[in-house]
């Protein structure tokens, strides 16, 4: 009973936080900034989605290491589920970013190190999906996928977090020259929504991951039962 209560409690917390974020993002007061104006509200959603993507892909990085250590198919399945979940949040992050860019910069995409790095990171993980689908042997697929995923996370982190800062030419928020937050740190009123948003999106990403992993586990059992009947 205690485990069941604990299992529901974090989900209820996730729902409450996300309701707070949605309510705050749509209705709470935000500072009037040049250029971005009311679109600054998108920071609660766009940034949270990217944080959740990195968080869940990092979990997959850990699962891949565990798979190489124990060669347990369970960790391979879990790592694969994190990629499916991470790509979903990655695409949502790109879409919300493109909408924001259209309003701020007048175009959906610019030749920017941060944006290009994000695209490369997504492509690297899409290649992971292709790699898995091209190998039929389960053990070989698990080992190669785990090795690839470890390098994929490192490559993604470098392209998203390191290279854009080293280039010094990005206009994306969080880098020198940013037109959105150049006036200073996040306003105190926005911090009340922004920081819970980061936690909420991460919890939500984990929730989605558990659903994907459970679905994959059920699918595997169905395939095993069908194979035994044959």
C-alpha positions as CSV (number, residue, x, y, z in Angstrom):
1,X,0.0,0.0,0.0
2,X,2.8,2.4,0.9
3,X,4.5,1.8,-2.5
4,X,1.2,2.4,-4.3
5,X,0.7,5.7,-2.4
6,X,4.3,6.7,-3.2
7,X,3.8,5.8,-6.8
8,X,0.7,8.1,-7.0
9,X,2.1,10.9,-4.9
10,X,4.8,12.0,-7.3
11,X,2.4,11.9,-10.2
12,X,-0.1,14.0,-8.3
13,X,2.8,16.4,-7.5
14,X,3.7,16.5,-11.2
15,X,0.1,17.4,-12.1
16,X,0.0,20.1,-9.5
17,X,3.3,21.7,-10.6
18,X,2.3,21.6,-14.3
19,X,-1.1,23.2,-13.5
20,X,0.8,25.9,-11.7
21,X,3.2,26.4,-14.6
22,X,0.3,26.6,-17.2
23,X,-1.6,29.0,-15.0
24,X,1.5,31.1,-14.3
25,X,2.6,31.0,-17.9
26,X,-0.7,32.2,-19.2
27,X,-1.9,34.6,-16.5
28,X,0.8,35.8,-14.2
29,X,2.4,39.1,-14.7
30,X,5.7,39.2,-16.6
31,X,8.1,42.1,-17.2
32,X,7.7,44.1,-20.4
33,X,10.9,43.5,-22.3
34,X,11.9,44.9,-25.7
35,X,11.4,42.7,-28.7
36,X,10.2,39.6,-26.9
37,X,7.3,41.3,-25.0
38,X,4.7,38.8,-23.8
39,X,6.4,35.9,-25.6
40,X,8.8,35.7,-22.6
41,X,6.1,33.4,-21.1
42,X,7.4,30.8,-23.5
43,X,10.4,30.4,-21.3
44,X,8.4,28.3,-18.9
45,X,7.6,25.8,-21.6
46,X,10.5,25.9,-24.1
47,X,13.3,25.8,-21.6
48,X,11.6,23.2,-19.5
49,X,11.2,20.9,-22.4
50,X,14.9,21.1,-23.2
51,X,15.8,20.5,-19.6
52,X,13.5,17.5,-19.5
53,X,15.0,16.1,-22.7
54,X,18.6,16.4,-21.4
55,X,17.5,14.9,-18.1
56,X,15.8,11.8,-19.6
57,X,18.6,11.2,-22.1
58,X,21.0,11.4,-19.3
59,X,19.0,8.6,-17.6
60,X,19.4,6.7,-20.8
61,X,23.1,7.3,-20.7
62,X,23.2,5.6,-17.3
63,X,21.0,2.7,-18.4
64,X,23.3,2.1,-21.4
65,X,26.3,2.0,-19.0
66,X,24.4,-0.5,-16.8
67,X,23.5,-2.6,-19.9
68,X,27.2,-2.8,-20.9
69,X,28.1,-3.8,-17.3
70,X,25.4,-6.5,-16.8
71,X,24.2,-7.2,-20.3
72,X,20.7,-7.2,-19.0
73,X,18.1,-6.8,-21.8
74,X,16.0,-4.8,-19.4
75,X,18.4,-1.9,-19.4
76,X,18.6,-1.9,-23.2
77,X,14.8,-1.6,-23.3
78,X,14.9,1.2,-20.7
79,X,17.6,3.1,-22.6
80,X,15.6,2.8,-25.8
81,X,12.5,4.1,-24.0
82,X,14.4,7.2,-22.9
83,X,15.4,7.9,-26.5
84,X,11.8,7.8,-27.6
85,X,10.8,10.1,-24.8
86,X,13.7,12.4,-25.2
87,X,13.1,12.8,-28.9
88,X,9.5,13.7,-28.2
89,X,10.5,16.5,-25.8
90,X,13.3,17.5,-28.2
91,X,10.9,18.0,-31.1
92,X,8.5,20.0,-28.8
93,X,11.5,22.1,-27.7
94,X,12.4,22.8,-31.3
95,X,8.8,23.7,-32.3
96,X,8.3,26.1,-29.3
97,X,11.7,27.6,-30.1
98,X,10.8,28.1,-33.7
99,X,7.6,29.9,-32.8
100,X,9.6,32.1,-30.4
101,X,12.2,32.8,-33.0
102,X,9.6,33.8,-35.5
103,X,8.3,36.5,-33.2
104,X,11.7,37.6,-31.9
105,X,13.9,37.3,-34.9
106,X,11.4,37.4,-37.7
107,X,12.2,33.9,-38.9
108,X,11.7,30.3,-37.7
109,X,15.4,29.5,-38.0
110,X,18.7,31.3,-38.1
111,X,22.2,30.2,-38.7
112,X,23.0,30.1,-35.0
113,X,25.4,27.7,-33.2
114,X,22.9,26.9,-30.4
115,X,20.1,26.2,-32.9
116,X,22.3,24.2,-35.2
117,X,23.8,22.3,-32.3
118,X,20.3,21.4,-31.1
119,X,19.4,20.1,-34.6
120,X,22.6,18.0,-34.7
121,X,21.8,16.5,-31.3
122,X,18.4,15.5,-32.4
123,X,19.8,13.9,-35.6
124,X,22.4,12.0,-33.6
125,X,19.6,10.3,-31.6
126,X,17.5,9.7,-34.8
127,X,20.5,7.8,-36.1
128,X,20.3,5.7,-32.9
129,X,16.7,4.7,-33.8
130,X,17.9,3.8,-37.3
131,X,20.8,1.8,-35.9
132,X,18.5,-0.3,-33.6
133,X,16.1,-1.0,-36.4
134,X,18.8,-2.3,-38.7
135,X,20.1,-5.0,-36.4
136,X,18.0,-8.1,-35.8
137,X,20.1,-10.0,-33.3
138,X,18.9,-8.8,-29.9
139,X,22.2,-9.2,-28.0
140,X,24.3,-7.5,-30.7
141,X,21.7,-4.8,-31.1
142,X,21.7,-4.1,-27.3
143,X,25.5,-3.8,-27.1
144,X,26.0,-1.6,-30.2
145,X,23.0,0.6,-29.2
146,X,24.4,1.0,-25.7
147,X,27.9,2.0,-27.0
148,X,26.3,4.4,-29.6
149,X,24.0,6.0,-27.0
150,X,26.9,6.7,-24.6
151,X,28.7,8.6,-27.4
152,X,25.4,10.2,-28.6
153,X,24.8,11.8,-25.2
154,X,28.3,13.2,-25.1
155,X,28.1,14.5,-28.6
156,X,24.7,16.1,-28.0
157,X,25.9,17.8,-24.8
158,X,29.0,19.2,-26.6
159,X,26.9,20.6,-29.5
160,X,24.2,22.0,-27.2
161,X,26.1,23.2,-24.2
162,X,29.8,23.7,-25.0
163,X,30.4,24.6,-28.7
164,X,27.8,27.5,-28.7
165,X,29.4,29.1,-25.7
166,X,32.9,28.7,-27.2
167,X,31.7,30.3,-30.5
168,X,30.6,33.4,-28.7
169,X,28.4,34.3,-31.7
170,X,25.0,32.9,-30.6
171,X,22.1,35.2,-30.1
172,X,20.2,32.4,-28.3
173,X,19.1,33.2,-24.7
174,X,21.8,32.3,-22.2
175,X,24.7,33.4,-24.3
176,X,26.3,36.8,-24.5
177,X,24.5,39.0,-27.0
178,X,21.1,37.5,-26.2
179,X,18.3,40.0,-27.0
180,X,15.8,38.4,-24.7
181,X,17.4,38.3,-21.2
182,X,20.2,40.8,-21.7
183,X,18.6,43.2,-19.2
184,X,19.6,41.0,-16.3
185,X,18.6,37.9,-14.4
186,X,15.1,36.5,-14.5
187,X,12.6,38.7,-12.7
188,X,11.7,37.5,-9.2
189,X,8.0,37.1,-10.2
190,X,9.0,34.8,-13.0
191,X,11.3,32.7,-10.8
192,X,8.3,31.6,-8.9
193,X,7.1,29.9,-12.0
194,X,10.3,29.1,-13.9
195,X,12.0,27.0,-11.3
196,X,8.9,24.9,-10.5
197,X,8.5,24.5,-14.3
198,X,12.0,22.9,-14.7
199,X,11.1,20.4,-11.9
200,X,7.6,19.8,-13.3
201,X,8.8,19.2,-16.9
202,X,11.5,16.8,-15.6
203,X,8.9,14.8,-13.6
204,X,6.5,14.8,-16.5
205,X,9.3,13.5,-18.8
206,X,9.9,10.7,-16.3
207,X,6.2,9.9,-16.2
208,X,6.1,9.7,-20.0
209,X,9.2,7.5,-20.0
210,X,7.6,5.0,-17.5
211,X,4.6,4.7,-19.8
212,X,6.8,4.2,-22.9
213,X,8.9,1.6,-21.1
214,X,5.9,-0.2,-19.8
215,X,4.4,-0.3,-23.3
216,X,7.6,-1.6,-24.7
217,X,7.8,-4.3,-22.0
218,X,4.2,-5.4,-22.8
219,X,5.0,-5.5,-26.6
220,X,8.1,-7.6,-25.9
221,X,6.0,-10.1,-24.0
222,X,3.4,-10.3,-26.7
223,X,6.2,-11.0,-29.3
224,X,7.7,-13.7,-27.1
225,X,4.3,-15.4,-26.7
226,X,3.7,-15.3,-30.4
227,X,7.1,-16.8,-31.0
228,X,6.5,-19.6,-28.6
229,X,3.2,-20.5,-30.3
230,X,5.0,-20.7,-33.6
